[in-house]
Amino acid sequence: MLIYSAAPDGRVNESLGVCTALTNLMQTLGLASSGVGLWSLAWLIAIIMAANGVYALADKVGI
């Protein structure tokens, strides 16, 4: 119900699609972690999050 209340008018389906895609991604990463090890996957996620932070900061500053 939180998605329905947080989504802008007329964009609930889009919000549900993003939620479903993220859920599937997390399940896939969970499957991958069983094959390559949890620590390597944790580092990969940390690197991706750091890269997103740098990208967002560069966009905010205007670089």
NORWOVEN-V973484 format. One record per backbone hydrogen bond with DSSP energy under -1.0 kcal/mol. CO is the residue of the C=O (numbers start at 1). NH is the residue of the N-H. If there is no record, write none. Layout:
CO:NH
CO:NH
This chain:
1:5
2:6
3:7
8:11
11:15
12:16
13:17
14:18
15:19
16:20
17:21
18:22
19:23
20:24
21:25
22:26
23:27
24:28
25:29
26:30
27:31
28:32
29:33
30:34
32:36
33:37
37:41
38:42
39:43
40:44
41:45
42:46
43:47
44:48
45:49
46:50
47:51
48:52
49:53
50:54
51:55
52:56
53:57
54:58
55:59
56:60
57:61
58:62
58:63
